[in-house]
Amino acid sequence: MILLSNSYWLGEDVPCLTYGLRGVIHASIEVSNKLADLHSGVEGGAVSEPLIDLIHVTSKLVDSEKNVLIPGFYENVSAVTEAEEKLYDPIVEWLQTSETAQSHTRMQHSAITSPTLSDRSRASNESNHCQQEKTHHRHRHSSSSSSSDTPTQQMDKEKLKKQLMARWRYPTLSVHKIDVSFSNPTIIPRCAKAFVSMRVVPDQTIADISSKFEQHVCRVFSDLQSDNVISVRIESSAEYWLGNPEGAYFKAVERAIEKEWDMKPLYIREGGSIPAVRFLEKFCNAPAVHLPMGQASDQAHLHNERIRLRNLNAGRRIIKTLLQDLGRHDLLSSQ
């Protein structure tokens, strides 16, 4: 087994266990010509401008509904199974009820700490609370109340679940920045370069998505009939990773976490990428388990990054308990 700890809890109060990470493809698109940088007052309107061409191309990558426009981009995305969908239920419940999940003071982490999610959850909770108060007033003579969700509550849960899936288990495309050969408000740059990333998921492949991306970009540029030239380059890539939450090793880590924190961990996926995980699985021919130790407020990757001593010491004890458990049981046959 490969045990990795390279991320954080969703909040401050509930431990987590990560079973999936998206892969990533980093690419660049460069539009250029052989001319020098030109003055817009002299040459504007007479030449094909690389930056304008590049803006046209990047505008055809994602639509206003956040859907990636590359043909066939979603073809091989694995369907959500019933077992996977059930793993989101306790996360949504935590998001709707935990004070730390709805706090504006915490640092952002993955999806759960997104301000959009917490704001919508808070607004929904307030609405649901008012509705419950009205219902209670109407049935004040009743000795008991139903524990089932109202249609509004259920709809909100489904929305939150879909938002989490959009951040964790579905592919995306982002344009990060555009560089130009000469940055001046009156100059037409001879070269413009955009930096793009695509997050890939099971069962997409790096080669297939890279090829479809290049073909789509070149096709869109060709339609412009520009005097410029385009270059598409795949800068780097990393495969997605998906563990087995029902596997014996995950269950062993779950038991160790529950023993330490006196509660079961939330099973989560993350939208980011850690290239070493899948590489180590292949190299060692062994399954990986990702154990987050820190809290969402640990200032990840910032100059004041920290980890609470309580969490650090708890993590050490969890690993000790896990190793002792592995020593008592033969888990290889049950994987």
N, C-alpha and C positions, 0 to 999 in steps of 0.2 A: 504494500500500500504506500502511496505517496501522500503525505500530509502537508498541506500548504496553508499558510496564514498570511494573507496579503490584502485584506479588506476590513470592513467594519460592519457593525450592527446597523440595522435600519434606524434605530433611535437610541435611547439611553437605558431602557429598562427591560428589554427582551433579547436573549441571545439568538443568534442566527446560525444557519448552516447553509453554505452556498453549494448548489449542485449544477450550476450552469453559467457559462460566460459566452458572450458573442465573440466571433472572430472579427477581424478588421482588415480592410484593404486601404492603404494610403496611396493616392494617385495624384498626378499633376496634369494639368491641361495648359499648354502654352501656345499662344497665337502670336505670330511675329512676321516681320518682313525684312527686306535687305536695306530699307531706307534708314536714314538717321532719324532721331527724334525730331519732330517737326513742330512748328509754331501753328497753333490752331487759327490764328488770324490770317495766316498766309496760305496754308494748305487744307484747312478745314473744309469739308465738302467735296474735295477733289481726290481724296485718297480713301482706301478702305482702312478703317482704324482698327488695330488689333484689339484694343480694349472693348470697343463696341461689339466686335465679333465674339469676343469671349463672353460678354454679358449675354448675348443671344444664346450661345451654347449652354451656359450654365442655367439659363432660365428654362431650358427644356429637360432638366434633370429631375426636378420635383415639382408637382403641381401645388395648387393652393390648399389642397386637402392633405398635404404631406405624403402623398403617394409618389413613389419613385416611378419615373416614366420610361425607364429602360425596358424595352420589350423582353418578356420572359424573366424579369427580375425575381418575381415571386413564385415561379413555377415549381421549384423543388423545396419550398418551405414546408416542413413537416406539420401535420395537423395537430391541434391541441387534443390530447387524450383526456378521458374522464379522470384518470388518476392525477394527471398534471393539474387540471383545473381545480381539483379539490385542494391542492396545496396553496392556492391563492385565498381560500376562504378565511383561514386564521389570520392571514396578513391584512386582509381588508377589515376584518373585525378589529384587529389591533389599531389599524389606521383610524378607524372611526371612534374608538373609545379611549385610546391612550393620550394622556396630556402631552407627553413628549412628542408624539407623532404630529400633533397639531401646533407645536410651539414654533413661533417665528424666530426664536433666538438660537436654534441649533444650526449647525453647518449642514450644507447639502450633501447628501450621499445617495448615489444610485437614483432610484425613482421615488422611493417612499418619502423622501424629504423634499421632494419638489414642491415649491410654494403653490403651484397650481393644484396639486393633489390635496394638500393640507387645507387650502382655502376652500376648495369645493367640499371637502369632507366636513369642515367646520360649518359652512353654510347649510349643508344638508342636515347635519346634526341638530342645528338650531331649528330648522324647519320641522324636522321629525319630532323634536321635543315639543314644539308648539302644537303639532298635530296630536301627539300623545296626550298633552294636557287637555285638549278639547275632547278627545275620546274619553279620557278618564272622567271629565266633568259630565259628559252625557250618560256614562254608565257608573256614576258614583255609588249607586246602590248595589252594584254587582260585587260579589265577594271575591272574585278572581278575574284575571285578565289573560288574554291570549299571549303566548310567548312568540308567536310567529311574526315575521316581518310584515309590515304594510307594503302594498304595491310600490309606494314611493321609495321606501327603504330598500326593497329588493332591486329596483331599477338603479338606485344609486350604487349599490354594491356591484352590480354588473358593469356600470360605467367605470368604477374604480379598478375593477379587475381588468377591463380592456385597456385602461391607461397603463397599468403595470405591465401588461403583456406587450404593449407597444414599445415600452422602454427596455424590456428584458428579453423577449423571445421572438420578436419580429425584426426583419432587416430594415436598415435605414440608409440614407445618403445625406451627407452634410457637406456644405461648402464652407471652408474655414477662413480663407483669406485670399486676396488677389494682390500680387506684386506687379509693379510696372518698372520699365527700364529707367524712366526718369519721372520723378514725382514733382509736378509743378502744375498749378491750376490753368496755365495757358498752353501747355505742351501736349502734343499727341505722342504718346509713347510708342516706340517701334516694336515693343514686346510687352505682352501681358500674360501673367501666369497665375492660374487658380490652383489652390490646393484642396483636394476633395478626399473624404473618407467614406467608406461603405462598411457598415457593420453587417456581418453575415451570420447566419444561424443554421441549425440543422434543417434540411440536408443539402444546403447549398455548398458549392465547392469554390475555392479561390480561383481556379483556372476558368471555370465557366462564367462566373460573375465578372472577372477581369476582362474576358473576351467580349462579353455582351456590352460592358461599359465602353470599351474602346470602339466597338462597331457603332454604337449609338452616337457617341460623340462625333465620330468622323462623318457619319451620315447627316447629322444636324448641320455640321459645318459645311459640308458639301452643298447643301441646299441654299446656303447663303451666296454661293458663287463669288466668293471673295478673292481679292488679289493676294491675300495673306496666306500663310501656311500654318498648319496646326500640328502639334506634337503631343501625343498622349503617352504618359509614362507611369508604370506601376512602380511606386517607390519602395514599398514594403508590404508585408502581409502576415497575418497570423490566423491559424485555424480557430474555430469555435471549440468549446469544450462542454460536454454534457455528461454528468455523472448519473449514477443510478440511485435515487433516493431510497429505493426499497432494498438496495444491496446490503450485504452483511456488514461491510465496513462503515457505511453511512449510519447504520443502526447502532454500531458499536460507539461511534463518535456521539451520536444522539444520547445514548445512555450515559456517557461520561459527562456531557453537558448538563443533562437533567440532574445527575447526582450533585454537581457543583452548584447549579443555580436554582435547583428545586423547581424547575419548569422545563417543558419541552421547547426546543428551539424552533424558530420559524424557518421553514425551508424556502430559500430564495434563489432566484437567478439574478444576474447582474448584466447591465448593458455594456459594460466595459470589456476589455480584453487583457488577458495575461498569457502571452505566447508560451511561457515556460510550462504551463500546465499540460497542454496536449503533447508538447514535445517530450516531457518527462514520462508521460503515460506510454508513448511509443518506444522511447529509449529503454525504459525499465520493464516494459511489458507488464505493467501493474496499474490498477485503478487509482485515481486521485480523489481526495476529499479536501474540500476547501473550508477551513475553520476560521471565520472572522473572530477576532478577540476584542478589538477596540469598539468604542462608541461612535455614533455619528458626529459628535462634537469634537472629535480628536484633531480637527484642522488638517485633514489628510493632505500631504505633499506641500504644505505651507511652511513658512519659516518657523512657526510656533507649533509645529506638529507635536502631539503628546499622546500618551496612553495612561489611563488611570491605573495606579498601582493595584487597586482591587481587581481590575480586569487582567492585568499582567500576571499576577499571582494565581488568579483563577485559571488562566490559560495554562500555566505550568501544571497545575493540579489536574486539569482535564487531560492533558497529554499523558501524565503519569497514570491516571486511571485507565486511559485508553490502552496504553502499552501493557498494563497488567491484565486487562481484559483480553487483549490479543494473545497474550501468553497462555491464558487458560482455555481458549477456544481455537479450534481449527476452522477459520473462516474462509479459507481458500476454496473449499469444496462447495460452499454455499453462494459463491459469487456468480 
